[in-house]
């Protein structure tokens, strides 16, 4: 018997919203058949139109809200939902924080792991927090435009105020856009792989207010580059670095391998927890400085370090966690796969007069196995992996080294839970509440700190 689907495409239905998915979509059910609906919240009753039907679920769009949630707030701008810049903008901020705490709780309970999750640490102002922007440049109706792509598409929606970015960055993008228009620079065309400027990237130091402008181009040659540089420098006094990144490939990858400094320095400087960092065009540096300070300060406190401790920091990036732990510990070893980040980390250690750190460029799982074979005995291991979480072989190496504790900074609850289960099978348990920190307000991303301790 073929199971019949209880909804039809383009039909309207009145539904109750029972839950919110990890992507922030409202969940409704008709005869136990789930429908996922953007801009719908639990406790609401909505009239929705079915826009896509699959075998086991469907997607809907809100036509009318019949009963509103007490947690709903008016949309600041529907473009922020369309482009995915702020998918939770319709949800009150305290409810966003609860949603993120709940997300982690749900994932742990699915795995039958009994842990407590503390309330999410939020921001006083959960807008205008990003210190970095990467903005596509495209031709729309014969005019060079900057903005953001409509979700699941390559259609650019022109935007000037991005809502979650430092307003000074938003201003800089408009200034650079207008200068590119003035000198008739051709924006990139994806279809034909022609045109010059693909993206504008802007970084701004939260404390230093130093600004970097990166023009990502398809071509080596940037027409009128002398005039463009002069105008940017004159119009934006905070700019300390102008870089051209050349990306000739027909690709979705944002940046190419080649950076050319057009004016000023190759890096800008900023501080984090009182430490100085040099940030280059290609550096990975956390985008929310206010929350990153809370996150790393907590990670360091939860590591419970003493002056005799040896620490390994896996996925160390440009050394942000390593250097904050090196101020307390006896010795810190950092490993990172991106060679440029390791070079930055070494320079940042020098910049802060910290000599008790040692950085290696390698895959974290390979280097951990090597250190383990070499007999390195860390007291604490800190991990801050990408969304895919930890390699099982890395967990094995960690367990063989027998540190007292592991501090796990996670940006994906699903892989965190999977990894905690692997650790707990090998004698490492979570003995204190998990602490979510809201690094990305208005979005569904969840960052957290978990401490695993070796059981006696």
C-alpha positions as CSV (number, residue, x, y, z in Angstrom):
1,X,0.0,0.0,0.0
2,X,1.5,3.4,-1.0
3,X,1.1,5.8,1.8
4,X,-0.9,8.8,0.6
5,X,0.4,12.3,1.3
6,X,-2.3,14.4,3.2
7,X,-1.4,17.7,1.6
8,X,-1.3,19.1,-2.0
9,X,1.0,21.7,-3.4
10,X,-0.4,25.3,-3.7
11,X,-3.3,24.4,-1.4
12,X,-3.9,26.4,1.8
13,X,-4.3,24.8,5.3
14,X,-4.9,26.1,8.8
15,X,-2.4,24.5,11.1
16,X,-1.1,24.7,14.7
17,X,2.6,25.1,15.1
18,X,4.0,22.7,17.7
19,X,7.8,23.1,17.5
20,X,10.8,24.8,16.0
21,X,13.4,22.8,14.0
22,X,17.1,23.4,14.5
23,X,16.9,25.5,11.3
24,X,14.3,27.8,13.0
25,X,11.3,26.5,10.9
26,X,7.9,26.1,12.5
27,X,6.6,22.5,12.6
28,X,3.0,21.6,11.9
29,X,1.4,18.2,11.4
30,X,-1.5,17.0,9.4
31,X,-2.3,13.4,10.1
32,X,1.2,13.0,11.6
33,X,2.7,14.3,8.3
34,X,5.2,17.1,9.1
35,X,5.2,20.5,7.3
36,X,8.1,22.9,7.9
37,X,7.1,26.6,7.7
38,X,9.3,29.7,7.7
39,X,8.4,32.6,10.0
40,X,6.0,30.4,12.2
41,X,6.4,29.9,15.9
42,X,5.2,27.3,18.4
43,X,1.7,28.0,19.9
44,X,0.7,29.9,16.7
45,X,-2.2,29.0,14.4
46,X,-1.4,30.0,10.8
47,X,-3.0,29.7,7.4
48,X,-0.2,28.3,5.2
49,X,0.3,27.5,1.6
50,X,2.1,24.3,0.7
51,X,5.1,25.2,-1.6
52,X,6.9,21.9,-1.9
53,X,5.8,18.3,-1.2
54,X,8.3,15.4,-0.5
55,X,7.6,11.8,0.3
56,X,7.8,12.2,4.1
57,X,7.4,15.9,4.7
58,X,6.4,19.2,3.0
59,X,7.4,22.9,3.2
60,X,4.9,25.7,3.6
61,X,4.7,29.5,3.6
62,X,2.7,31.6,6.0
63,X,-0.2,33.3,4.3
64,X,-1.8,34.7,7.5
65,X,-1.2,34.4,11.2
66,X,-4.5,33.6,12.9
67,X,-3.1,33.4,16.5
68,X,0.2,35.0,17.4
69,X,2.9,33.7,19.8
70,X,3.7,35.9,22.8
71,X,7.3,35.5,21.7
72,X,6.8,37.0,18.2
73,X,8.3,40.4,17.4
74,X,7.7,42.4,14.2
75,X,10.1,41.7,11.3
76,X,12.8,44.4,11.0
77,X,13.0,43.7,7.3
78,X,11.7,40.7,5.4
79,X,14.9,40.7,3.3
80,X,16.8,39.4,6.4
81,X,14.6,36.3,6.4
82,X,14.7,35.9,2.6
83,X,18.5,35.9,2.6
84,X,19.0,34.0,5.8
85,X,20.9,36.9,7.4
86,X,18.6,36.8,10.4
87,X,16.3,33.8,10.3
88,X,15.2,34.3,13.9
89,X,14.4,38.0,13.7
90,X,10.7,37.2,14.3
91,X,11.6,35.6,17.7
92,X,12.0,37.7,20.9
93,X,15.7,37.6,22.0
94,X,15.1,35.9,25.3
95,X,13.1,33.2,23.4
96,X,16.0,32.8,21.0
97,X,18.3,32.1,23.9
98,X,15.9,29.5,25.3
99,X,15.6,28.0,21.8
100,X,19.4,27.5,21.7
101,X,19.5,26.0,25.2
102,X,16.6,23.7,24.3
103,X,18.4,22.6,21.0
104,X,21.3,21.2,23.0
105,X,19.0,19.6,25.6
106,X,17.0,17.8,22.8
107,X,20.1,16.5,21.1
108,X,21.5,15.1,24.4
109,X,18.2,13.5,25.4
110,X,17.9,11.8,22.0
111,X,21.2,10.0,22.8
112,X,20.0,9.2,26.3
113,X,22.8,11.2,27.9
114,X,21.9,12.8,31.2
115,X,23.4,16.3,31.2
116,X,22.3,19.7,32.5
117,X,22.4,22.6,30.1
118,X,22.6,26.1,31.6
119,X,20.7,29.1,30.2
120,X,22.4,30.6,27.1
121,X,24.7,33.6,27.8
122,X,23.3,36.4,25.5
123,X,24.2,39.9,24.4
124,X,22.9,43.3,25.8
125,X,22.5,44.4,22.1
126,X,22.0,41.3,19.9
127,X,22.4,43.3,16.7
128,X,25.3,45.0,14.8
129,X,27.8,42.6,16.3
130,X,29.8,41.2,13.3
131,X,33.4,42.4,12.9
132,X,33.6,41.0,9.3
133,X,31.5,41.1,6.2
134,X,31.8,39.3,2.9
135,X,29.4,40.9,0.4
136,X,28.8,39.8,-3.2
137,X,28.9,42.4,-6.0
138,X,26.7,41.9,-9.0
139,X,25.0,43.8,-11.8
140,X,21.3,44.3,-11.4
141,X,19.4,46.1,-14.1
142,X,22.6,47.6,-15.4
143,X,23.8,48.9,-12.0
144,X,26.5,47.5,-9.8
145,X,24.9,46.4,-6.5
146,X,25.9,44.9,-3.2
147,X,23.7,42.8,-1.0
148,X,23.0,39.2,-0.1
149,X,21.7,36.2,-2.0
150,X,18.1,35.0,-1.6
151,X,18.3,31.6,0.2
152,X,19.1,28.6,-2.0
153,X,19.7,30.8,-5.0
154,X,22.2,33.1,-6.7
155,X,19.7,36.1,-6.9
156,X,21.2,39.1,-5.2
157,X,18.9,41.1,-2.9
158,X,20.4,44.7,-2.7
159,X,20.9,45.6,1.0
160,X,22.7,48.5,2.7
161,X,22.0,47.9,6.4
162,X,22.8,44.3,7.2
163,X,21.4,44.5,10.8
164,X,23.9,42.1,12.4
165,X,27.1,43.8,11.2
166,X,29.1,46.6,12.8
167,X,27.4,49.7,11.3
168,X,30.8,51.2,10.3
169,X,31.3,48.1,8.1
170,X,27.9,48.6,6.5
171,X,28.9,52.2,5.8
172,X,32.2,51.1,4.3
173,X,30.6,48.7,1.9
174,X,28.3,51.5,0.5
175,X,31.3,53.8,0.1
176,X,33.3,51.2,-1.7
177,X,30.3,50.2,-3.9
178,X,29.8,53.9,-4.9
179,X,33.6,54.2,-5.8
180,X,33.4,51.1,-7.9
181,X,30.3,52.5,-9.7
182,X,32.1,55.8,-10.2
183,X,35.1,54.1,-12.0
184,X,32.7,51.8,-13.9
185,X,34.3,48.6,-12.6
186,X,32.5,45.6,-14.0
187,X,31.0,43.3,-11.3
188,X,31.5,39.5,-11.7
189,X,29.0,37.6,-13.8
190,X,28.6,34.0,-12.6
191,X,27.0,32.7,-15.8
192,X,29.8,33.8,-18.2
193,X,32.6,33.8,-15.5
194,X,33.4,37.4,-16.7
195,X,33.7,40.8,-15.0
196,X,36.2,42.0,-12.3
197,X,34.9,42.4,-8.7
198,X,33.3,39.3,-7.1
199,X,33.1,40.4,-3.5
200,X,33.9,43.1,-1.0
201,X,35.2,41.9,2.3
202,X,35.5,44.3,5.3
203,X,37.1,43.6,8.7
204,X,37.1,46.1,11.6
205,X,38.9,45.8,14.9
206,X,36.3,46.0,17.7
207,X,38.7,47.8,20.1
208,X,41.3,49.2,17.6
209,X,38.8,50.4,15.0
210,X,41.4,49.5,12.4
211,X,39.7,48.6,9.1
212,X,40.7,46.3,6.3
213,X,39.1,46.4,2.8
214,X,39.6,43.3,0.6
215,X,38.5,43.5,-3.0
216,X,38.1,39.9,-4.3
217,X,38.6,40.0,-8.0
218,X,38.4,37.4,-10.9
219,X,41.2,39.2,-12.7
220,X,44.8,40.1,-11.7
221,X,44.3,43.6,-13.1
222,X,42.0,45.9,-11.2
223,X,41.2,48.8,-13.6
224,X,41.7,52.4,-12.1
225,X,43.2,50.8,-9.0
226,X,45.3,53.9,-8.2
227,X,42.2,56.1,-8.2
228,X,40.1,53.5,-6.3
229,X,42.7,53.2,-3.6
230,X,43.1,57.0,-3.3
231,X,39.3,57.4,-3.0
232,X,38.8,54.6,-0.4
233,X,41.7,56.0,1.7
234,X,40.2,59.6,1.5
235,X,36.6,58.5,2.3
236,X,37.4,56.0,5.1
237,X,40.0,57.2,7.5
238,X,39.8,54.0,9.6
239,X,41.2,51.9,6.7
240,X,44.7,50.7,7.5
241,X,44.9,47.9,4.9
242,X,43.6,47.5,1.3
243,X,44.1,44.1,-0.1
244,X,43.3,42.5,-3.5
245,X,42.5,38.8,-3.4
246,X,42.6,37.1,-6.8
247,X,40.1,34.3,-7.4
248,X,40.0,33.4,-11.1
249,X,38.2,30.1,-10.7
250,X,34.5,29.4,-11.5
251,X,33.7,28.4,-8.0
252,X,31.6,29.0,-4.9
253,X,34.8,29.3,-2.8
254,X,34.9,32.9,-1.7
255,X,38.7,33.6,-1.8
256,X,41.6,32.6,-4.1
257,X,45.1,31.8,-2.9
258,X,46.7,35.1,-3.9
259,X,46.6,38.2,-1.8
260,X,48.2,41.5,-3.0
261,X,48.5,44.4,-0.6
262,X,47.4,47.5,-2.5
263,X,47.8,50.0,0.3
264,X,48.9,50.1,4.0
265,X,49.6,47.0,6.0
266,X,48.9,43.3,5.2
267,X,47.1,42.9,8.6
268,X,45.0,44.9,11.1
269,X,45.4,44.6,14.8
270,X,42.8,44.0,17.5
271,X,42.6,42.8,21.1
272,X,40.8,40.0,22.7
273,X,40.9,39.5,26.5
274,X,43.8,42.0,26.6
275,X,45.9,40.0,24.1
276,X,46.9,41.6,20.8
277,X,46.1,39.8,17.5
278,X,47.2,40.5,13.9
279,X,44.4,39.6,11.5
280,X,45.2,39.0,7.8
281,X,42.7,38.9,4.9
282,X,42.6,35.1,5.1
283,X,42.7,34.7,8.9
284,X,40.0,32.8,10.8
285,X,39.0,35.2,13.6
286,X,35.7,34.9,15.6
287,X,33.2,37.3,14.1
288,X,31.5,38.4,17.4
289,X,34.2,39.9,19.6
290,X,31.9,40.7,22.6
291,X,30.7,37.1,22.9
292,X,34.1,35.6,21.9
293,X,35.6,37.2,25.0
294,X,32.9,35.6,27.2
295,X,33.4,32.3,25.4
296,X,37.2,32.1,25.6
297,X,37.3,33.5,29.2
298,X,34.9,30.8,30.2
299,X,36.8,28.1,28.3
300,X,40.0,29.2,30.2
301,X,38.2,29.2,33.6
302,X,36.6,25.9,33.0
303,X,40.0,24.4,32.1
304,X,40.8,25.1,35.7
305,X,44.5,25.6,34.9
306,X,47.5,25.7,37.3
307,X,51.0,27.1,36.7
308,X,52.4,23.6,36.2
309,X,49.8,22.4,33.6
310,X,50.6,21.4,30.1
311,X,47.8,22.1,27.6
312,X,47.1,21.0,24.0
313,X,44.8,23.3,21.9
314,X,43.5,21.4,18.9
315,X,42.2,23.5,16.0
316,X,44.0,26.5,17.4
317,X,43.5,28.9,14.5
318,X,45.5,32.1,15.0
319,X,46.1,31.1,18.6
320,X,43.2,32.9,20.4
321,X,42.5,30.1,23.0
322,X,46.2,29.0,23.1
323,X,47.5,32.4,24.1
324,X,44.8,33.1,26.7
325,X,45.6,29.7,28.3
326,X,49.4,30.3,28.0
327,X,49.1,33.2,30.4
328,X,48.3,30.7,33.1
329,X,49.7,27.3,32.1
330,X,53.4,26.2,32.0
331,X,53.3,25.1,28.3
332,X,50.7,25.2,25.5
333,X,50.9,23.2,22.2
334,X,48.6,24.2,19.4
335,X,47.8,22.4,16.2
336,X,46.0,23.8,13.1
337,X,45.6,22.6,9.5
338,X,45.8,26.0,7.8
339,X,49.6,26.9,7.5
340,X,48.9,30.7,7.2
341,X,46.9,30.6,10.5
342,X,49.9,28.8,12.2
343,X,52.2,31.6,10.9
344,X,49.8,34.1,12.3
345,X,49.6,32.2,15.7
346,X,53.5,32.3,16.0
347,X,53.5,36.1,15.2
348,X,50.7,36.6,17.8
349,X,52.7,34.8,20.5
350,X,55.7,37.1,19.8
351,X,53.4,40.2,19.7
352,X,52.3,39.2,23.3
353,X,55.7,38.2,24.6
354,X,54.5,34.6,25.2
355,X,57.4,32.1,24.8
356,X,55.6,29.0,26.4
357,X,53.6,28.2,23.2
358,X,54.5,25.9,20.4
359,X,52.4,25.8,17.2
360,X,52.4,23.1,14.5
361,X,50.7,23.1,11.0
362,X,49.1,19.7,10.6
363,X,45.8,17.8,10.6
364,X,44.7,17.8,14.3
365,X,44.0,14.0,14.3
366,X,47.5,13.2,12.8
367,X,49.4,15.6,15.1
368,X,47.5,14.3,18.2
369,X,48.5,10.7,17.3
370,X,52.1,11.8,16.9
371,X,52.2,13.7,20.2
372,X,50.7,10.7,21.9
373,X,53.4,8.4,20.4
374,X,56.1,10.9,21.5
375,X,54.9,10.5,25.1
376,X,53.4,14.1,25.5
377,X,51.3,14.1,28.7
378,X,48.9,17.1,28.7
379,X,46.9,17.9,31.8
380,X,44.2,19.6,29.8
381,X,43.2,19.4,26.1
382,X,41.1,22.1,24.5
383,X,39.2,21.3,21.2
384,X,37.3,23.8,19.1
385,X,36.5,21.8,15.9
386,X,34.5,22.9,12.8
387,X,30.9,21.9,12.4
388,X,31.7,18.3,11.5
389,X,33.1,17.8,15.1
390,X,36.0,15.5,16.1
391,X,37.5,12.6,14.1
392,X,37.1,9.4,16.1
393,X,40.9,8.8,15.8
394,X,41.4,12.2,17.6
395,X,39.2,11.1,20.4
396,X,41.2,7.9,20.7
397,X,44.5,9.8,20.9
398,X,43.1,12.2,23.5
399,X,41.9,9.3,25.7
400,X,45.4,7.5,25.4
401,X,47.1,10.7,26.6
402,X,44.8,10.6,29.7
403,X,44.4,14.4,30.4
404,X,42.5,15.3,33.6
405,X,40.0,17.2,31.5
406,X,38.9,18.1,28.0
407,X,37.4,21.5,27.3
408,X,35.2,21.2,24.2
409,X,34.1,24.4,22.4
410,X,31.4,23.3,19.9
411,X,29.5,25.1,17.2
412,X,27.2,22.2,16.4
413,X,25.2,20.4,19.1
414,X,24.6,17.3,16.9
415,X,28.3,16.5,16.5
416,X,29.0,17.6,20.1
417,X,26.6,14.9,21.4
418,X,28.0,12.2,19.1
419,X,31.6,13.0,20.4
420,X,30.5,13.2,24.1
421,X,29.1,9.7,23.7
422,X,32.4,8.4,22.3
423,X,34.3,10.1,25.2
424,X,31.9,8.7,27.8
425,X,32.4,5.1,26.3
426,X,36.1,5.6,27.1
427,X,35.8,6.9,30.7
428,X,35.3,10.7,30.2
429,X,32.1,12.1,31.7
430,X,30.4,15.5,31.7
431,X,30.2,16.4,35.4
432,X,29.0,20.1,35.1
433,X,26.4,21.9,33.1
434,X,27.0,22.7,29.5
435,X,27.2,26.4,28.9
436,X,25.7,27.8,25.6
437,X,27.0,31.2,24.5
438,X,25.1,33.1,21.8
439,X,27.8,33.9,19.3
440,X,25.3,34.5,16.4
441,X,22.2,36.3,17.6
442,X,19.2,36.4,15.2
443,X,20.5,33.1,13.6
444,X,20.1,29.4,14.5
445,X,23.7,28.7,15.2
446,X,24.5,27.4,18.7
447,X,28.0,27.7,20.4
448,X,28.7,26.0,23.7
449,X,31.4,24.8,26.2
450,X,31.4,21.3,27.6
451,X,33.9,20.0,30.1
452,X,34.7,16.2,30.1
453,X,36.6,14.8,33.1
454,X,38.5,11.6,33.4
455,X,36.8,9.3,35.8
456,X,38.9,7.9,38.6
